[in-house]
């Protein structure tokens, strides 16, 4: 039990210092919120090719990019 409390105290002590790292300025990467997305032709999760036109619905489209742990 004592070791568990010591581990928890260590994590709580280290965690705030991790947030103080210099993070990159995300405004310099890729399209920003509200930007017009350039034309693309990319495979989806099933391997089928998609374009901006093919995913566009009556209210537009929302693109979500997710990086997996095995990249």
Chimera marker file (.cmm) of the C-alpha trace (Angstrom):
<marker_set name="trace">
<marker id="1" x="0.000" y="0.000" z="0.000" r="1" g="1" b="0" radius="0.5"/>
<marker id="2" x="2.809" y="2.395" z="0.903" r="1" g="1" b="0" radius="0.5"/>
<marker id="3" x="4.500" y="1.723" z="-2.452" r="1" g="1" b="0" radius="0.5"/>
<marker id="4" x="1.246" y="2.478" z="-4.275" r="1" g="1" b="0" radius="0.5"/>
<marker id="5" x="0.881" y="5.825" z="-2.461" r="1" g="1" b="0" radius="0.5"/>
<marker id="6" x="4.506" y="6.689" z="-3.208" r="1" g="1" b="0" radius="0.5"/>
<marker id="7" x="3.987" y="5.868" z="-6.903" r="1" g="1" b="0" radius="0.5"/>
<marker id="8" x="0.847" y="8.017" z="-7.040" r="1" g="1" b="0" radius="0.5"/>
<marker id="9" x="2.648" y="10.930" z="-5.359" r="1" g="1" b="0" radius="0.5"/>
<marker id="10" x="5.502" y="10.636" z="-7.855" r="1" g="1" b="0" radius="0.5"/>
<marker id="11" x="3.115" y="10.671" z="-10.819" r="1" g="1" b="0" radius="0.5"/>
<marker id="12" x="1.299" y="13.709" z="-9.443" r="1" g="1" b="0" radius="0.5"/>
<marker id="13" x="4.623" y="15.482" z="-8.928" r="1" g="1" b="0" radius="0.5"/>
<marker id="14" x="5.969" y="14.713" z="-12.412" r="1" g="1" b="0" radius="0.5"/>
<marker id="15" x="2.746" y="15.229" z="-14.405" r="1" g="1" b="0" radius="0.5"/>
<marker id="16" x="2.584" y="19.057" z="-14.111" r="1" g="1" b="0" radius="0.5"/>
<marker id="17" x="6.172" y="19.425" z="-15.312" r="1" g="1" b="0" radius="0.5"/>
<marker id="18" x="5.370" y="17.447" z="-18.464" r="1" g="1" b="0" radius="0.5"/>
<marker id="19" x="2.816" y="20.074" z="-19.526" r="1" g="1" b="0" radius="0.5"/>
<marker id="20" x="5.449" y="22.806" z="-19.319" r="1" g="1" b="0" radius="0.5"/>
<marker id="21" x="7.312" y="21.521" z="-22.402" r="1" g="1" b="0" radius="0.5"/>
<marker id="22" x="7.619" y="23.791" z="-25.418" r="1" g="1" b="0" radius="0.5"/>
<marker id="23" x="4.880" y="22.565" z="-27.726" r="1" g="1" b="0" radius="0.5"/>
<marker id="24" x="4.870" y="23.264" z="-31.485" r="1" g="1" b="0" radius="0.5"/>
<marker id="25" x="2.718" y="26.075" z="-32.848" r="1" g="1" b="0" radius="0.5"/>
<marker id="26" x="-0.154" y="24.119" z="-34.430" r="1" g="1" b="0" radius="0.5"/>
<marker id="27" x="-1.142" y="27.153" z="-36.520" r="1" g="1" b="0" radius="0.5"/>
<marker id="28" x="1.810" y="26.292" z="-38.773" r="1" g="1" b="0" radius="0.5"/>
<marker id="29" x="0.665" y="22.743" z="-39.609" r="1" g="1" b="0" radius="0.5"/>
<marker id="30" x="-1.759" y="21.772" z="-42.353" r="1" g="1" b="0" radius="0.5"/>
<marker id="31" x="-5.207" y="23.246" z="-42.939" r="1" g="1" b="0" radius="0.5"/>
<marker id="32" x="-6.672" y="25.194" z="-40.038" r="1" g="1" b="0" radius="0.5"/>
<marker id="33" x="-10.268" y="25.206" z="-38.832" r="1" g="1" b="0" radius="0.5"/>
<marker id="34" x="-12.377" y="26.899" z="-41.497" r="1" g="1" b="0" radius="0.5"/>
<marker id="35" x="-9.767" y="26.597" z="-44.292" r="1" g="1" b="0" radius="0.5"/>
<marker id="36" x="-10.771" y="25.217" z="-47.661" r="1" g="1" b="0" radius="0.5"/>
<marker id="37" x="-9.382" y="21.706" z="-48.005" r="1" g="1" b="0" radius="0.5"/>
<marker id="38" x="-7.442" y="21.025" z="-51.223" r="1" g="1" b="0" radius="0.5"/>
<marker id="39" x="-8.686" y="18.319" z="-53.585" r="1" g="1" b="0" radius="0.5"/>
<marker id="40" x="-7.571" y="14.842" z="-52.543" r="1" g="1" b="0" radius="0.5"/>
<marker id="41" x="-7.868" y="11.194" z="-53.542" r="1" g="1" b="0" radius="0.5"/>
<marker id="42" x="-7.118" y="8.957" z="-50.529" r="1" g="1" b="0" radius="0.5"/>
<marker id="43" x="-8.036" y="5.441" z="-49.370" r="1" g="1" b="0" radius="0.5"/>
<marker id="44" x="-10.460" y="5.125" z="-46.471" r="1" g="1" b="0" radius="0.5"/>
<marker id="45" x="-10.260" y="2.525" z="-43.691" r="1" g="1" b="0" radius="0.5"/>
<marker id="46" x="-11.617" y="-0.156" z="-46.045" r="1" g="1" b="0" radius="0.5"/>
<marker id="47" x="-9.208" y="0.694" z="-48.882" r="1" g="1" b="0" radius="0.5"/>
<marker id="48" x="-11.846" y="2.381" z="-51.070" r="1" g="1" b="0" radius="0.5"/>
<marker id="49" x="-10.640" y="5.611" z="-52.668" r="1" g="1" b="0" radius="0.5"/>
<marker id="50" x="-12.413" y="8.760" z="-51.485" r="1" g="1" b="0" radius="0.5"/>
<marker id="51" x="-12.349" y="12.322" z="-52.783" r="1" g="1" b="0" radius="0.5"/>
<marker id="52" x="-13.593" y="15.526" z="-51.226" r="1" g="1" b="0" radius="0.5"/>
<marker id="53" x="-16.617" y="15.337" z="-53.518" r="1" g="1" b="0" radius="0.5"/>
<marker id="54" x="-17.383" y="11.723" z="-52.552" r="1" g="1" b="0" radius="0.5"/>
<marker id="55" x="-17.532" y="12.475" z="-48.821" r="1" g="1" b="0" radius="0.5"/>
<marker id="56" x="-19.381" y="15.792" z="-49.090" r="1" g="1" b="0" radius="0.5"/>
<marker id="57" x="-22.917" y="15.689" z="-47.705" r="1" g="1" b="0" radius="0.5"/>
<marker id="58" x="-25.738" y="18.260" z="-47.808" r="1" g="1" b="0" radius="0.5"/>
<marker id="59" x="-24.203" y="20.092" z="-44.811" r="1" g="1" b="0" radius="0.5"/>
<marker id="60" x="-20.582" y="19.728" z="-45.888" r="1" g="1" b="0" radius="0.5"/>
<marker id="61" x="-18.049" y="17.294" z="-44.499" r="1" g="1" b="0" radius="0.5"/>
<marker id="62" x="-15.970" y="16.907" z="-41.392" r="1" g="1" b="0" radius="0.5"/>
<marker id="63" x="-12.502" y="15.422" z="-41.756" r="1" g="1" b="0" radius="0.5"/>
<marker id="64" x="-10.963" y="13.762" z="-38.713" r="1" g="1" b="0" radius="0.5"/>
<marker id="65" x="-7.367" y="12.590" z="-38.764" r="1" g="1" b="0" radius="0.5"/>
<marker id="66" x="-6.240" y="10.070" z="-36.199" r="1" g="1" b="0" radius="0.5"/>
<marker id="67" x="-2.678" y="8.896" z="-35.766" r="1" g="1" b="0" radius="0.5"/>
<marker id="68" x="-2.325" y="5.309" z="-34.643" r="1" g="1" b="0" radius="0.5"/>
<marker id="69" x="0.334" y="4.131" z="-32.229" r="1" g="1" b="0" radius="0.5"/>
<marker id="70" x="2.054" y="1.971" z="-34.861" r="1" g="1" b="0" radius="0.5"/>
<marker id="71" x="3.007" y="4.712" z="-37.358" r="1" g="1" b="0" radius="0.5"/>
<link id1="1" id2="2" r="1" g="1" b="0" radius="0.2"/>
<link id1="2" id2="3" r="1" g="1" b="0" radius="0.2"/>
<link id1="3" id2="4" r="1" g="1" b="0" radius="0.2"/>
<link id1="4" id2="5" r="1" g="1" b="0" radius="0.2"/>
<link id1="5" id2="6" r="1" g="1" b="0" radius="0.2"/>
<link id1="6" id2="7" r="1" g="1" b="0" radius="0.2"/>
<link id1="7" id2="8" r="1" g="1" b="0" radius="0.2"/>
<link id1="8" id2="9" r="1" g="1" b="0" radius="0.2"/>
<link id1="9" id2="10" r="1" g="1" b="0" radius="0.2"/>
<link id1="10" id2="11" r="1" g="1" b="0" radius="0.2"/>
<link id1="11" id2="12" r="1" g="1" b="0" radius="0.2"/>
<link id1="12" id2="13" r="1" g="1" b="0" radius="0.2"/>
<link id1="13" id2="14" r="1" g="1" b="0" radius="0.2"/>
<link id1="14" id2="15" r="1" g="1" b="0" radius="0.2"/>
<link id1="15" id2="16" r="1" g="1" b="0" radius="0.2"/>
<link id1="16" id2="17" r="1" g="1" b="0" radius="0.2"/>
<link id1="17" id2="18" r="1" g="1" b="0" radius="0.2"/>
<link id1="18" id2="19" r="1" g="1" b="0" radius="0.2"/>
<link id1="19" id2="20" r="1" g="1" b="0" radius="0.2"/>
<link id1="20" id2="21" r="1" g="1" b="0" radius="0.2"/>
<link id1="21" id2="22" r="1" g="1" b="0" radius="0.2"/>
<link id1="22" id2="23" r="1" g="1" b="0" radius="0.2"/>
<link id1="23" id2="24" r="1" g="1" b="0" radius="0.2"/>
<link id1="24" id2="25" r="1" g="1" b="0" radius="0.2"/>
<link id1="25" id2="26" r="1" g="1" b="0" radius="0.2"/>
<link id1="26" id2="27" r="1" g="1" b="0" radius="0.2"/>
<link id1="27" id2="28" r="1" g="1" b="0" radius="0.2"/>
<link id1="28" id2="29" r="1" g="1" b="0" radius="0.2"/>
<link id1="29" id2="30" r="1" g="1" b="0" radius="0.2"/>
<link id1="30" id2="31" r="1" g="1" b="0" radius="0.2"/>
<link id1="31" id2="32" r="1" g="1" b="0" radius="0.2"/>
<link id1="32" id2="33" r="1" g="1" b="0" radius="0.2"/>
<link id1="33" id2="34" r="1" g="1" b="0" radius="0.2"/>
<link id1="34" id2="35" r="1" g="1" b="0" radius="0.2"/>
<link id1="35" id2="36" r="1" g="1" b="0" radius="0.2"/>
<link id1="36" id2="37" r="1" g="1" b="0" radius="0.2"/>
<link id1="37" id2="38" r="1" g="1" b="0" radius="0.2"/>
<link id1="38" id2="39" r="1" g="1" b="0" radius="0.2"/>
<link id1="39" id2="40" r="1" g="1" b="0" radius="0.2"/>
<link id1="40" id2="41" r="1" g="1" b="0" radius="0.2"/>
<link id1="41" id2="42" r="1" g="1" b="0" radius="0.2"/>
<link id1="42" id2="43" r="1" g="1" b="0" radius="0.2"/>
<link id1="43" id2="44" r="1" g="1" b="0" radius="0.2"/>
<link id1="44" id2="45" r="1" g="1" b="0" radius="0.2"/>
<link id1="45" id2="46" r="1" g="1" b="0" radius="0.2"/>
<link id1="46" id2="47" r="1" g="1" b="0" radius="0.2"/>
<link id1="47" id2="48" r="1" g="1" b="0" radius="0.2"/>
<link id1="48" id2="49" r="1" g="1" b="0" radius="0.2"/>
<link id1="49" id2="50" r="1" g="1" b="0" radius="0.2"/>
<link id1="50" id2="51" r="1" g="1" b="0" radius="0.2"/>
<link id1="51" id2="52" r="1" g="1" b="0" radius="0.2"/>
<link id1="52" id2="53" r="1" g="1" b="0" radius="0.2"/>
<link id1="53" id2="54" r="1" g="1" b="0" radius="0.2"/>
<link id1="54" id2="55" r="1" g="1" b="0" radius="0.2"/>
<link id1="55" id2="56" r="1" g="1" b="0" radius="0.2"/>
<link id1="56" id2="57" r="1" g="1" b="0" radius="0.2"/>
<link id1="57" id2="58" r="1" g="1" b="0" radius="0.2"/>
<link id1="58" id2="59" r="1" g="1" b="0" radius="0.2"/>
<link id1="59" id2="60" r="1" g="1" b="0" radius="0.2"/>
<link id1="60" id2="61" r="1" g="1" b="0" radius="0.2"/>
<link id1="61" id2="62" r="1" g="1" b="0" radius="0.2"/>
<link id1="62" id2="63" r="1" g="1" b="0" radius="0.2"/>
<link id1="63" id2="64" r="1" g="1" b="0" radius="0.2"/>
<link id1="64" id2="65" r="1" g="1" b="0" radius="0.2"/>
<link id1="65" id2="66" r="1" g="1" b="0" radius="0.2"/>
<link id1="66" id2="67" r="1" g="1" b="0" radius="0.2"/>
<link id1="67" id2="68" r="1" g="1" b="0" radius="0.2"/>
<link id1="68" id2="69" r="1" g="1" b="0" radius="0.2"/>
<link id1="69" id2="70" r="1" g="1" b="0" radius="0.2"/>
<link id1="70" id2="71" r="1" g="1" b="0" radius="0.2"/>
</marker_set>
